[in-house]
Amino acid sequence: MEIKKVCVIGAGTMGNGITQVVAQAGYDTAMVDIKQEFLDRGMNAIKGSLARVVKKGTITQADADKVVARIKTYTDMKAGAGDADYVIEAVFEKAEVKQPVLKQLDEVCLERTIIASNTSSIPISLLSSATKRPQKVVGLHFFNPVPVMKLIEVVKSLTVSEETIATSVALGKSLGKEPVVVKDSPGFIANRIANLAANEALKVLEEGLASAEDIDKVCRLAFNWPMGLLQMTDLVGADVVMDLGESIYKETGWERYKPAPLLKRMVESGYLGNKAGKGIYTMFGPKQ
């Protein structure tokens, strides 16, 4: 299947990151959200990201301008997605939010269009049930920050076709990513491992075994990870980490995925991490 136009639903952190890499790969690109202010914010994020790579000398300003020119924004889903060959949904990580979006996409998209969900944990079989084209619904799990992270998990449900998987893998490679096909399972692979480790790091912090800074130092130096698990929680968002753990626990009954009490208190107190301007390092980091 030839892909010429890709539409991304959602202009938030993941949505604008996906939009950027799609446009950088040379595709005609649409970005859709419910309000123009969200689209404007997303476009500003893309321009800021491109400005940083221009400053590093990775691309020229002329190339960056071409990327921006390939992106069209819409508040009307049919206008943005109606003629797209491939659509990537990147809205809030809740099944009750994603399913109505997928249902609407099923109604407005061409019959041949593949619909992918950028979900980190929700079963694709559940999401595809909102459509009449389950054979063309796939998981395409990008990682944050999208322009930097190389991995894409291509999630294969029981009902998706091999053609859809093959097309999705090819698209991922064309974006300069490394696709890995995984079975439809709670948390897939990356988040099933990362969530468990992050939850344990929070328990270690709660027990007072070491400071947040030193726990993350152990993660970096012992395992050669680029950042510590507590820093990662601040980056991703405490609410996202908690929702992911609860989702896996609900699906499997595995006690080890129950969110640490400290994580719940952080979310209840609004200490969500970088996006809220306060998180683990605000509360437990070095005092200025």
Backbone as JSON, one array per atom type, in Angstrom:
{
  "sequence": "MEIKKVCVIGAGTMGNGITQVVAQAGYDTAMVDIKQEFLDRGMNAIKGSLARVVKKGTITQADADKVVARIKTYTDMKAGAGDADYVIEAVFEKAEVKQPVLKQLDEVCLERTIIASNTSSIPISLLSSATKRPQKVVGLHFFNPVPVMKLIEVVKSLTVSEETIATSVALGKSLGKEPVVVKDSPGFIANRIANLAANEALKVLEEGLASAEDIDKVCRLAFNWPMGLLQMTDLVGADVVMDLGESIYKETGWERYKPAPLLKRMVESGYLGNKAGKGIYTMFGPKQ",
  "N": [[0.84, -1.2, 0.0], [0.62, 2.15, -0.93], [1.64, 5.09, 0.68], [0.82, 8.4, 0.87], [-0.31, 10.59, 2.17], [-0.44, 11.38, 5.6], [-2.3, 11.51, 8.56], [-2.44, 12.96, 11.75], [-4.02, 12.62, 14.8], [-4.52, 14.75, 17.35], [-2.69, 17.19, 19.04], [-0.94, 17.33, 21.1], [1.89, 16.59, 23.26], [2.84, 14.03, 22.32], [1.42, 13.87, 19.92], [2.24, 16.19, 18.41], [4.93, 15.61, 18.2], [4.94, 13.23, 16.7], [3.75, 14.21, 14.39], [5.78, 15.94, 13.52], [7.94, 14.14, 12.87], [6.77, 12.67, 10.85], [6.28, 14.61, 8.87], [8.92, 15.41, 8.44], [9.85, 13.17, 7.18], [8.89, 13.48, 4.69], [6.2, 13.2, 4.0], [2.93, 14.34, 3.04], [1.21, 16.03, 5.49], [-1.26, 16.04, 8.01], [-2.53, 17.62, 10.91], [-4.74, 17.22, 13.51], [-6.95, 18.66, 15.86], [-9.2, 19.51, 18.59], [-9.41, 22.22, 19.12], [-8.28, 25.37, 17.86], [-6.32, 26.68, 19.3], [-4.95, 24.61, 20.54], [-3.79, 23.4, 18.36], [-2.16, 25.5, 17.45], [-0.4, 25.66, 19.59], [0.79, 23.18, 19.36], [2.04, 23.4, 16.84], [3.86, 25.42, 17.42], [5.5, 24.05, 19.19], [6.61, 22.18, 17.45], [8.02, 23.86, 15.7], [9.84, 24.92, 17.52], [11.27, 22.62, 18.22], [12.41, 21.95, 15.75], [13.98, 24.21, 15.4], [15.95, 23.78, 17.28], [17.35, 21.57, 16.23], [18.28, 22.69, 13.9], [20.01, 24.59, 14.95], [21.94, 22.88, 15.96], [23.03, 22.07, 13.62], [22.15, 19.89, 12.27], [20.08, 19.87, 10.39], [19.24, 22.2, 7.75], [18.0, 25.63, 7.86], [16.33, 26.05, 5.72], [15.48, 23.47, 5.13], [14.04, 22.94, 7.47], [11.99, 24.79, 7.19], [10.67, 23.68, 5.01], [9.65, 21.35, 6.16], [7.78, 22.38, 7.99], [6.06, 23.56, 6.15], [4.87, 21.36, 5.01], [2.94, 20.59, 6.75], [-0.44, 20.71, 7.57], [-3.08, 22.11, 9.44], [-6.07, 21.22, 11.24], [-9.34, 21.65, 12.6], [-11.49, 20.2, 12.05], [-12.29, 16.88, 11.74], [-12.97, 15.3, 9.49], [-12.13, 16.88, 7.38], [-9.38, 16.87, 7.77], [-8.64, 14.14, 7.96], [-10.07, 12.76, 6.08], [-9.1, 12.18, 3.47], [-6.79, 10.86, 3.94], [-4.15, 8.4, 3.79], [-3.13, 6.99, 5.85], [-3.74, 7.03, 9.27], [-2.9, 8.32, 12.44], [-3.8, 8.03, 15.65], [-3.48, 10.0, 18.5], [-4.48, 10.75, 21.04], [-5.66, 11.46, 24.43], [-4.61, 9.06, 26.88], [-6.77, 7.08, 27.48], [-9.19, 4.58, 27.28], [-11.89, 5.21, 27.01], [-11.75, 7.7, 25.9], [-10.31, 7.37, 23.55], [-11.78, 5.45, 22.03], [-14.27, 6.67, 20.99], [-13.08, 8.48, 19.22], [-11.78, 6.79, 17.4], [-14.01, 5.52, 16.36], [-15.26, 7.64, 15.05], [-13.28, 8.25, 13.17], [-13.36, 5.91, 11.66], [-15.72, 6.31, 10.36], [-15.3, 8.6, 8.76], [-13.01, 8.2, 7.25], [-11.33, 6.93, 4.27], [-12.08, 3.76, 2.75], [-9.82, 2.2, 2.43], [-8.02, 3.16, 4.24], [-5.63, 2.91, 6.85], [-5.86, 2.76, 10.34], [-4.13, 3.79, 13.1], [-3.3, 3.46, 16.55], [-1.66, 5.38, 18.91], [-1.08, 4.1, 21.49], [0.01, 3.32, 24.82], [-0.61, 1.2, 26.38], [-3.27, 0.3, 26.21], [-5.38, -2.34, 25.16], [-5.3, -3.24, 21.75], [-7.25, -4.74, 20.54], [-9.51, -4.02, 21.98], [-9.74, -1.3, 21.31], [-10.04, -1.45, 18.52], [-12.51, -2.58, 18.32], [-14.3, -0.55, 18.27], [-14.62, 0.13, 15.69], [-15.49, -0.65, 12.23], [-13.58, -1.88, 10.86], [-11.58, -3.77, 11.9], [-9.45, -5.22, 10.93], [-7.81, -3.37, 9.87], [-6.86, -1.81, 11.9], [-4.33, -0.89, 14.09], [-1.73, -1.0, 16.58], [0.53, 1.61, 17.15], [3.06, 2.41, 18.75], [4.76, 5.08, 19.75], [7.64, 6.67, 21.28], [8.53, 9.0, 23.87], [10.91, 11.65, 23.88], [9.47, 12.01, 20.71], [10.85, 12.83, 18.25], [13.43, 12.06, 18.86], [13.61, 9.46, 20.03], [14.13, 6.13, 18.93], [12.64, 3.78, 18.81], [9.67, 2.04, 17.77], [6.82, 0.38, 18.79], [5.0, -1.94, 17.11], [1.86, -2.97, 17.31], [0.24, -6.0, 17.34], [-2.89, -7.14, 16.95], [-5.43, -9.74, 17.44], [-7.1, -9.58, 15.28], [-6.07, -7.96, 13.29], [-4.78, -7.44, 9.96], [-2.13, -9.07, 8.09], [-1.15, -7.49, 6.06], [-1.68, -4.91, 6.99], [0.05, -4.82, 9.19], [2.54, -5.12, 7.9], [2.58, -2.81, 6.29], [2.6, -0.87, 8.28], [5.02, -1.38, 9.59], [6.76, -0.76, 7.5], [6.16, 1.95, 7.18], [7.06, 2.92, 9.67], [9.84, 2.45, 9.44], [10.4, 4.19, 7.34], [10.21, 6.56, 8.64], [12.54, 6.74, 9.92], [12.73, 5.17, 12.13], [12.95, 2.29, 14.4], [11.09, -0.35, 14.04], [9.37, -2.73, 16.11], [7.59, -5.65, 16.14], [4.97, -6.56, 18.22], [2.94, -8.69, 20.31], [-0.52, -8.18, 21.12], [-0.81, -7.15, 24.21], [-1.19, -6.3, 27.69], [0.51, -3.33, 28.39], [2.39, -4.02, 26.54], [5.72, -4.47, 25.51], [7.92, -2.67, 26.19], [6.8, -0.8, 28.09], [5.79, -2.55, 29.93], [8.05, -3.51, 31.16], [9.4, -1.1, 31.88], [7.52, 0.26, 33.5], [7.26, -1.37, 35.73], [9.85, -1.22, 36.79], [10.05, 1.55, 37.32], [8.04, 1.86, 39.2], [9.08, 0.38, 41.29], [11.34, 1.9, 41.87], [10.1, 4.15, 42.94], [9.02, 3.03, 45.24], [11.38, 2.45, 46.59], [12.29, 5.04, 47.02], [10.24, 5.95, 48.67], [10.67, 4.35, 50.9], [12.92, 5.5, 51.85], [15.54, 4.73, 51.25], [17.5, 5.99, 49.8], [18.33, 9.23, 48.4], [16.32, 10.93, 45.91], [17.94, 11.82, 43.83], [20.23, 10.2, 44.16], [19.16, 7.64, 43.82], [18.47, 7.75, 41.13], [21.03, 8.11, 40.12], [22.17, 5.61, 40.63], [20.62, 4.09, 38.84], [21.5, 5.12, 36.38], [24.32, 4.65, 36.41], [24.63, 1.96, 37.13], [23.13, 0.53, 35.26], [23.56, 1.75, 32.9], [21.66, 3.44, 31.79], [20.18, 6.22, 30.05], [18.84, 8.09, 31.6], [17.61, 8.44, 35.0], [15.06, 6.47, 36.7], [13.25, 7.92, 38.25], [13.56, 10.48, 37.28], [12.67, 9.94, 34.72], [9.98, 9.43, 35.3], [9.13, 11.97, 36.06], [9.46, 13.2, 33.58], [7.74, 11.78, 31.81], [5.31, 11.91, 33.18], [3.62, 11.7, 36.21], [0.96, 10.95, 36.42], [0.51, 9.58, 34.04], [2.24, 7.41, 34.34], [1.07, 6.22, 36.59], [-1.54, 5.62, 35.6], [-0.86, 3.78, 33.63], [0.27, 1.66, 35.12], [-1.96, 0.93, 36.66], [-3.66, 0.13, 34.63], [-2.37, -2.16, 33.57], [-2.4, -3.74, 35.86], [-5.16, -4.03, 36.27], [-5.87, -5.49, 34.0], [-4.4, -7.84, 34.28], [-4.17, -8.64, 36.95], [-1.82, -8.77, 38.32], [-0.07, -8.17, 41.15], [2.31, -6.79, 41.45], [2.25, -4.65, 39.77], [0.61, -2.76, 40.88], [0.21, 0.65, 41.52], [2.68, 2.43, 43.36], [2.09, 3.69, 46.69], [3.18, 6.25, 47.11], [3.29, 7.31, 44.54], [0.58, 7.6, 43.93], [-0.09, 9.57, 45.82], [1.43, 11.69, 44.87], [0.18, 12.23, 42.43], [-2.41, 12.92, 43.29], [-1.81, 15.26, 44.61], [-1.11, 16.92, 42.6], [1.48, 16.93, 41.71], [2.75, 16.3, 39.06], [4.97, 16.22, 37.47], [7.25, 17.35, 34.89], [5.44, 18.63, 33.12], [3.67, 19.87, 34.79], [5.23, 21.56, 36.15], [6.14, 20.8, 38.57], [7.25, 18.05, 40.48], [8.61, 14.84, 41.25], [11.3, 15.58, 41.68], [10.98, 18.16, 42.5], [9.8, 17.86, 44.99], [11.45, 15.98, 46.3], [14.03, 16.4, 45.47], [17.4, 17.9, 45.4], [17.74, 20.53, 47.77], [17.53, 23.97, 47.16]],
  "CA": [[0.0, 0.0, 0.0], [1.38, 3.39, -1.02], [1.19, 6.14, 1.6], [1.2, 9.75, 0.48], [-0.74, 11.53, 3.21], [-0.63, 10.86, 6.94], [-3.01, 12.42, 9.45], [-2.22, 12.71, 13.17], [-5.1, 13.16, 15.61], [-3.99, 15.18, 18.63], [-1.55, 18.09, 18.87], [-0.19, 17.38, 22.35], [3.31, 16.24, 23.23], [3.06, 12.91, 21.42], [0.86, 14.2, 18.61], [3.08, 17.11, 17.62], [6.18, 14.92, 17.92], [4.68, 12.32, 15.58], [3.54, 15.07, 13.22], [7.09, 16.42, 13.07], [8.76, 13.11, 12.2], [6.08, 12.31, 9.61], [6.55, 15.67, 7.9], [10.35, 15.36, 8.12], [10.06, 12.04, 6.28], [8.45, 13.89, 3.36], [4.78, 12.95, 3.75], [1.92, 15.37, 3.26], [0.85, 15.74, 6.88], [-2.35, 16.79, 8.63], [-2.63, 17.49, 12.36], [-6.12, 17.56, 13.87], [-7.31, 18.74, 17.27], [-10.54, 20.07, 18.74], [-9.35, 23.67, 19.22], [-7.17, 25.96, 17.13], [-5.25, 27.02, 20.24], [-4.15, 23.4, 20.75], [-3.0, 23.24, 17.13], [-1.13, 26.54, 17.45], [0.6, 25.27, 20.58], [1.51, 22.05, 18.78], [2.92, 23.91, 15.78], [4.97, 26.14, 18.08], [6.4, 23.02, 19.71], [7.33, 21.63, 16.3], [8.98, 24.88, 15.25], [10.9, 24.99, 18.53], [12.08, 21.41, 18.08], [13.19, 22.08, 14.52], [14.98, 25.26, 15.62], [17.06, 23.19, 18.04], [18.19, 20.74, 15.35], [18.95, 23.63, 12.99], [21.12, 25.16, 15.73], [22.97, 21.84, 16.06], [23.58, 21.86, 12.3], [21.67, 18.61, 11.74], [19.38, 20.24, 9.17], [19.32, 23.64, 7.46], [16.76, 26.36, 8.08], [15.48, 25.83, 4.54], [14.86, 22.15, 5.32], [13.06, 23.09, 8.54], [10.84, 25.51, 6.62], [9.94, 22.73, 4.16], [8.92, 20.46, 7.06], [6.61, 23.13, 8.48], [5.15, 23.79, 5.02], [4.14, 20.12, 4.69], [1.93, 20.33, 7.79], [-1.68, 21.48, 7.56], [-3.8, 21.87, 10.69], [-7.53, 21.21, 11.09], [-10.19, 21.35, 13.76], [-12.52, 19.29, 11.53], [-11.66, 15.59, 11.51], [-13.17, 14.84, 8.12], [-11.28, 17.69, 6.5], [-7.99, 16.49, 7.94], [-8.38, 12.71, 7.83], [-10.94, 12.16, 5.06], [-8.38, 11.69, 2.29], [-5.49, 10.34, 4.37], [-3.9, 6.98, 3.56], [-2.76, 6.41, 7.14], [-4.09, 7.95, 10.37], [-2.34, 7.94, 13.74], [-4.52, 8.66, 16.77], [-2.58, 10.26, 19.63], [-5.22, 11.53, 22.04], [-5.42, 11.1, 25.82], [-4.45, 7.63, 27.09], [-7.92, 6.46, 28.14], [-10.0, 3.87, 26.28], [-13.15, 5.92, 26.81], [-11.46, 8.86, 25.06], [-9.83, 6.91, 22.25], [-12.77, 4.7, 21.25], [-15.13, 7.54, 20.16], [-12.26, 9.05, 18.15], [-11.6, 5.75, 16.39], [-15.31, 5.32, 15.72], [-15.46, 8.75, 14.12], [-12.33, 8.06, 12.08], [-13.88, 4.83, 10.83], [-16.83, 6.85, 9.56], [-14.89, 9.66, 7.83], [-11.84, 7.82, 6.46], [-11.51, 6.07, 3.11], [-12.16, 2.34, 3.1], [-8.47, 1.61, 2.43], [-7.17, 3.81, 5.23], [-5.22, 2.23, 8.07], [-5.98, 3.59, 11.54], [-3.22, 3.34, 14.15], [-3.43, 4.14, 17.84], [-0.43, 5.54, 19.67], [-1.37, 3.77, 22.89], [1.13, 2.7, 25.51], [-1.02, 0.05, 27.18], [-4.66, -0.14, 25.99], [-5.44, -3.41, 24.16], [-5.74, -2.83, 20.42], [-8.51, -5.44, 20.27], [-10.56, -3.21, 22.58], [-9.89, -0.09, 20.52], [-10.52, -1.77, 17.16], [-13.92, -2.96, 18.4], [-15.1, 0.66, 18.04], [-14.66, 0.36, 14.25], [-15.96, -1.74, 11.37], [-12.41, -2.3, 10.09], [-10.56, -4.23, 12.85], [-8.28, -5.73, 10.21], [-6.99, -2.21, 9.5], [-6.55, -1.05, 13.11], [-3.07, -1.4, 14.6], [-1.06, -0.15, 17.56], [1.8, 2.19, 16.7], [3.46, 3.04, 20.01], [5.97, 5.9, 19.72], [8.19, 6.98, 22.6], [8.77, 10.42, 24.11], [10.46, 12.56, 22.83], [9.32, 11.28, 19.45], [11.89, 13.07, 17.25], [14.71, 11.52, 19.31], [13.54, 8.03, 20.34], [14.14, 5.34, 17.7], [11.76, 2.61, 18.85], [8.21, 2.01, 17.62], [6.2, -0.92, 18.96], [3.88, -2.18, 16.21], [1.1, -3.91, 18.14], [-0.53, -6.9, 16.47], [-4.06, -7.74, 17.6], [-5.89, -10.99, 16.85], [-7.91, -9.35, 14.09], [-5.39, -7.12, 12.29], [-4.25, -8.2, 8.82], [-0.67, -9.05, 7.88], [-0.86, -6.34, 5.2], [-1.66, -3.73, 7.85], [1.3, -4.88, 9.96], [3.66, -4.88, 6.98], [2.54, -1.39, 5.91], [2.96, -0.09, 9.47], [6.45, -1.55, 9.77], [7.42, 0.01, 6.43], [6.01, 3.37, 7.52], [7.97, 3.2, 10.76], [11.2, 2.52, 8.9], [10.52, 5.4, 6.52], [10.34, 7.69, 9.56], [13.85, 6.64, 10.56], [12.56, 4.46, 13.4], [13.2, 0.86, 14.44], [9.85, -1.0, 14.48], [9.37, -4.08, 16.67], [6.22, -6.16, 16.17], [4.68, -7.22, 19.5], [1.56, -9.15, 20.46], [-1.43, -7.3, 21.86], [-0.78, -7.57, 25.6], [-1.14, -5.11, 28.54], [1.83, -2.73, 28.54], [3.24, -4.48, 25.44], [7.01, -4.91, 26.06], [8.71, -1.6, 26.82], [6.17, -0.25, 29.29], [5.64, -3.6, 30.94], [9.32, -3.54, 31.89], [9.73, 0.22, 32.46], [6.59, 0.63, 34.56], [7.61, -2.16, 36.91], [11.08, -0.66, 37.35], [9.76, 2.89, 37.86], [7.23, 1.68, 40.41], [9.99, -0.09, 42.33], [12.16, 3.06, 42.25], [9.26, 4.98, 43.8], [8.94, 2.35, 46.54], [12.69, 2.65, 47.21], [12.3, 6.42, 47.49], [9.29, 6.02, 49.78], [11.28, 3.69, 52.05], [14.03, 6.32, 52.32], [16.82, 4.04, 51.08], [18.44, 6.99, 49.28], [17.66, 10.41, 47.85], [15.87, 10.78, 44.52], [19.1, 12.03, 42.97], [21.11, 9.04, 44.23], [18.47, 6.5, 43.2], [18.64, 7.89, 39.68], [22.45, 7.89, 39.82], [22.33, 4.16, 40.58], [20.03, 3.63, 37.57], [22.35, 5.51, 35.25], [25.65, 4.07, 36.46], [24.59, 0.49, 37.21], [22.49, -0.07, 34.09], [23.93, 2.55, 31.72], [20.49, 4.1, 31.23], [20.45, 7.66, 29.83], [18.27, 8.86, 32.71], [17.08, 7.62, 36.08], [13.63, 6.14, 36.61], [12.46, 9.0, 38.85], [13.61, 11.54, 36.28], [11.78, 9.51, 33.65], [8.61, 9.62, 35.76], [8.85, 13.4, 35.93], [9.37, 13.53, 32.15], [6.53, 11.17, 31.23], [4.14, 12.37, 33.93], [3.24, 10.75, 37.25], [-0.38, 10.46, 36.13], [0.63, 8.61, 32.95], [2.86, 6.22, 34.93], [0.07, 5.59, 37.45], [-2.6, 5.04, 34.76], [-0.31, 2.6, 32.96], [0.35, 0.59, 36.11], [-3.32, 0.49, 37.01], [-4.21, -0.56, 33.46], [-1.77, -3.5, 33.52], [-2.9, -4.47, 37.04], [-6.57, -4.35, 36.03], [-5.95, -6.5, 32.95], [-3.71, -9.08, 34.6], [-4.25, -9.0, 38.36], [-0.47, -8.9, 38.87], [0.06, -7.22, 42.26], [3.53, -6.0, 41.33], [2.0, -3.44, 38.98], [-0.19, -1.78, 41.61], [1.02, 1.85, 41.72], [3.19, 2.7, 44.7], [1.3, 4.71, 47.38], [3.77, 7.58, 46.9], [2.89, 7.76, 43.2], [-0.81, 8.07, 44.03], [-0.1, 10.84, 46.57], [1.97, 12.71, 43.97], [-0.86, 12.58, 41.45], [-3.49, 13.61, 44.01], [-1.32, 16.59, 45.01], [-0.81, 17.71, 41.4], [2.91, 16.86, 41.39], [2.72, 15.41, 37.9], [6.24, 16.2, 36.75], [7.66, 18.51, 34.1], [4.32, 19.34, 32.5], [3.0, 20.66, 35.83], [6.21, 22.44, 36.78], [6.49, 20.26, 39.89], [7.18, 16.6, 40.47], [9.43, 14.14, 42.24], [12.5, 16.33, 41.99], [10.57, 19.35, 43.25], [9.51, 17.47, 46.36], [12.5, 15.16, 46.92], [15.34, 16.71, 44.91], [18.28, 18.74, 46.23], [17.19, 21.81, 48.16], [18.33, 25.11, 46.7]],
  "C": [[0.87, 1.25, 0.0], [0.78, 4.44, -0.09], [1.73, 7.49, 1.12], [0.86, 10.78, 1.55], [-0.98, 10.8, 4.52], [-1.32, 11.92, 7.78], [-2.76, 12.0, 10.89], [-3.35, 13.38, 13.95], [-4.57, 13.46, 17.01], [-2.73, 16.0, 18.43], [-0.74, 18.24, 20.14], [1.24, 16.93, 22.17], [3.6, 15.11, 22.24], [2.59, 13.25, 20.01], [1.74, 15.11, 17.79], [4.44, 16.49, 17.31], [6.04, 13.97, 16.74], [4.5, 13.12, 14.29], [4.87, 15.54, 12.66], [7.86, 15.36, 12.31], [8.11, 12.66, 10.9], [6.38, 13.34, 8.53], [8.03, 15.69, 7.49], [10.66, 14.23, 7.14], [9.52, 12.32, 4.87], [6.99, 13.66, 3.04], [3.97, 14.24, 3.85], [1.28, 15.05, 4.61], [-0.27, 16.65, 7.36], [-2.29, 16.56, 10.13], [-3.98, 18.04, 12.78], [-6.26, 17.63, 15.39], [-8.62, 19.51, 17.38], [-10.55, 21.6, 18.81], [-8.12, 24.2, 18.48], [-6.02, 26.31, 18.06], [-4.37, 25.82, 20.52], [-3.25, 23.15, 19.53], [-1.87, 24.26, 17.07], [-0.01, 26.18, 18.42], [1.45, 24.11, 20.04], [2.48, 22.49, 17.7], [4.1, 24.68, 16.37], [5.99, 25.16, 18.65], [7.24, 22.42, 18.59], [8.39, 22.61, 15.81], [10.15, 25.01, 16.23], [11.83, 23.8, 18.43], [12.97, 21.48, 16.85], [14.29, 23.13, 14.67], [16.19, 24.71, 16.36], [17.96, 22.33, 17.15], [18.89, 21.58, 14.29], [20.18, 24.22, 13.69], [22.27, 24.17, 15.86], [23.64, 21.58, 14.71], [23.14, 20.56, 11.66], [20.9, 18.82, 10.44], [19.54, 21.75, 8.96], [17.99, 24.32, 7.77], [15.79, 26.16, 6.92], [14.76, 24.48, 4.65], [13.77, 22.22, 6.38], [11.8, 23.78, 8.02], [10.0, 24.59, 5.74], [9.11, 21.77, 5.01], [7.64, 21.15, 7.54], [5.58, 23.31, 7.37], [4.35, 22.54, 4.66], [2.99, 19.86, 5.65], [0.74, 21.27, 7.64], [-2.45, 21.13, 8.83], [-5.31, 22.03, 10.47], [-8.2, 21.01, 12.44], [-11.34, 20.43, 13.34], [-11.87, 17.98, 11.13], [-11.81, 15.13, 10.07], [-12.28, 15.59, 7.14], [-9.83, 17.24, 6.58], [-7.7, 15.03, 7.61], [-9.12, 12.06, 6.66], [-10.24, 11.61, 3.85], [-7.01, 11.12, 2.65], [-5.38, 8.84, 4.07], [-3.65, 6.25, 4.87], [-3.06, 7.45, 8.21], [-3.51, 7.42, 11.67], [-3.06, 8.73, 14.82], [-3.57, 8.79, 17.95], [-3.27, 11.15, 20.66], [-4.96, 10.94, 23.42], [-5.5, 9.59, 26.04], [-5.54, 7.04, 27.98], [-8.78, 5.82, 27.06], [-11.29, 4.63, 25.97], [-12.98, 7.21, 26.02], [-11.11, 8.41, 23.65], [-10.92, 6.24, 21.4], [-13.71, 5.58, 20.43], [-14.36, 8.18, 19.0], [-12.07, 8.04, 17.03], [-12.91, 5.47, 15.65], [-15.57, 6.41, 14.68], [-14.52, 8.64, 12.92], [-12.82, 6.98, 11.12], [-14.96, 5.33, 9.88], [-16.36, 7.82, 8.49], [-13.75, 9.24, 6.9], [-12.22, 6.96, 5.25], [-11.48, 4.62, 3.55], [-10.78, 1.71, 3.23], [-7.59, 2.11, 3.57], [-6.89, 2.94, 6.45], [-5.31, 3.22, 9.23], [-5.1, 3.0, 12.64], [-3.49, 4.13, 15.42], [-2.07, 4.19, 18.51], [-0.76, 5.33, 21.15], [-0.18, 3.08, 23.52], [0.71, 1.45, 26.28], [-2.41, -0.49, 26.86], [-4.7, -1.22, 24.91], [-5.99, -2.91, 22.82], [-7.05, -3.52, 20.05], [-9.69, -4.66, 20.82], [-10.82, -1.97, 21.74], [-10.48, -0.38, 19.14], [-11.98, -2.15, 17.16], [-14.85, -1.77, 18.19], [-15.27, 0.93, 16.54], [-15.26, -0.84, 13.52], [-14.82, -2.26, 10.5], [-11.3, -2.81, 11.02], [-9.3, -4.77, 12.17], [-7.33, -4.61, 9.81], [-6.68, -1.3, 10.69], [-5.35, -1.69, 13.8], [-2.57, -0.47, 15.71], [0.25, 0.34, 16.98], [2.31, 3.05, 17.86], [4.81, 3.74, 19.85], [6.4, 6.2, 21.15], [8.61, 8.44, 22.67], [10.23, 10.66, 24.51], [10.53, 11.89, 21.45], [10.43, 11.57, 18.44], [13.23, 12.41, 17.59], [14.68, 9.99, 19.44], [13.33, 7.19, 19.07], [13.09, 4.23, 17.65], [10.31, 2.94, 18.51], [7.76, 0.57, 17.86], [4.99, -0.99, 18.04], [3.06, -3.3, 16.84], [0.09, -4.68, 17.28], [-1.66, -7.55, 17.25], [-4.44, -9.04, 16.9], [-6.56, -10.78, 15.5], [-7.2, -8.55, 13.0], [-4.8, -7.98, 11.18], [-2.73, -8.09, 8.74], [-0.27, -7.86, 7.01], [-0.77, -5.06, 6.02], [-0.37, -3.68, 8.66], [2.49, -4.54, 9.07], [3.73, -3.41, 6.57], [3.0, -0.52, 7.07], [4.45, -0.19, 9.77], [7.22, -0.72, 8.74], [7.32, 1.51, 6.7], [6.99, 3.75, 8.63], [9.41, 3.34, 10.29], [11.42, 3.78, 8.08], [10.65, 6.66, 7.37], [11.7, 7.7, 10.27], [13.79, 5.94, 11.9], [12.9, 2.97, 13.25], [11.93, 0.17, 14.94], [10.1, -2.4, 15.04], [7.92, -4.53, 16.76], [6.01, -6.94, 17.47], [3.21, -7.66, 19.52], [0.77, -8.17, 21.32], [-1.55, -7.79, 23.3], [-0.63, -6.32, 26.47], [0.28, -4.59, 28.75], [2.79, -3.08, 27.43], [4.59, -4.95, 26.01], [7.69, -3.79, 26.86], [8.09, -1.1, 28.11], [5.89, -1.3, 30.35], [6.91, -3.69, 31.79], [9.56, -2.21, 32.61], [8.82, 0.59, 33.61], [6.92, -0.11, 35.85], [8.84, -1.59, 37.6], [10.84, 0.7, 37.98], [8.97, 2.79, 39.15], [8.11, 1.24, 41.57], [10.9, 1.05, 42.8], [11.4, 3.99, 43.18], [9.11, 4.36, 45.19], [10.25, 2.52, 47.31], [12.79, 4.06, 47.79], [11.41, 6.57, 48.72], [9.86, 5.4, 51.05], [12.48, 4.47, 52.6], [15.39, 5.66, 52.19], [17.9, 4.98, 50.57], [17.63, 8.16, 48.75], [17.22, 10.11, 46.42], [17.06, 10.87, 43.57], [20.01, 10.8, 42.97], [20.46, 7.78, 43.67], [18.63, 6.55, 41.69], [20.1, 7.7, 39.26], [22.75, 6.4, 39.72], [21.8, 3.61, 39.25], [20.94, 3.93, 36.38], [23.68, 4.75, 35.25], [25.65, 2.55, 36.5], [24.09, -0.14, 35.92], [22.79, 0.66, 32.79], [22.72, 3.14, 31.01], [20.76, 5.59, 31.06], [19.86, 8.56, 30.91], [17.75, 7.91, 33.77], [15.58, 7.45, 35.97], [12.75, 7.23, 37.22], [12.44, 10.21, 37.92], [12.68, 11.21, 35.12], [10.32, 9.71, 34.03], [8.21, 11.08, 35.69], [8.66, 13.8, 34.47], [8.06, 13.03, 31.55], [5.26, 11.7, 31.87], [3.72, 11.31, 34.93], [1.87, 10.15, 36.98], [-0.35, 9.39, 35.04], [1.21, 7.3, 33.5], [1.85, 5.47, 35.8], [-1.03, 4.92, 36.63], [-2.12, 3.77, 34.07], [-0.25, 1.42, 33.92], [-1.01, 0.03, 36.46], [-3.96, -0.28, 35.87], [-3.68, -1.99, 33.37], [-2.31, -4.35, 34.68], [-4.35, -4.92, 36.83], [-6.71, -5.48, 35.03], [-5.43, -7.86, 33.42], [-3.9, -9.57, 36.03], [-2.9, -9.16, 39.03], [-0.23, -7.79, 39.9], [1.26, -6.29, 42.09], [3.34, -4.71, 40.52], [1.1, -2.42, 39.68], [0.67, -0.56, 41.91], [1.43, 2.04, 43.18], [2.34, 3.79, 45.37], [1.84, 6.12, 47.16], [3.35, 8.15, 45.55], [1.46, 8.3, 43.24], [-0.89, 9.42, 44.75], [0.41, 11.97, 45.69], [0.9, 13.19, 42.98], [-1.98, 13.37, 42.12], [-3.1, 15.04, 44.38], [-0.98, 17.47, 43.82], [0.66, 17.75, 41.04], [3.11, 15.86, 40.25], [4.04, 15.33, 37.15], [6.45, 17.47, 35.94], [6.49, 19.32, 33.57], [3.56, 20.2, 33.5], [3.94, 21.64, 36.52], [6.59, 21.98, 38.18], [6.29, 18.75, 39.86], [8.05, 16.0, 41.55], [10.63, 14.96, 42.65], [12.18, 17.65, 42.69], [10.41, 19.01, 44.72], [10.7, 16.79, 47.05], [13.91, 15.46, 46.41], [16.18, 17.57, 45.83], [17.65, 20.09, 46.54], [18.13, 22.94, 47.75], [18.65, 26.06, 47.86]]
}
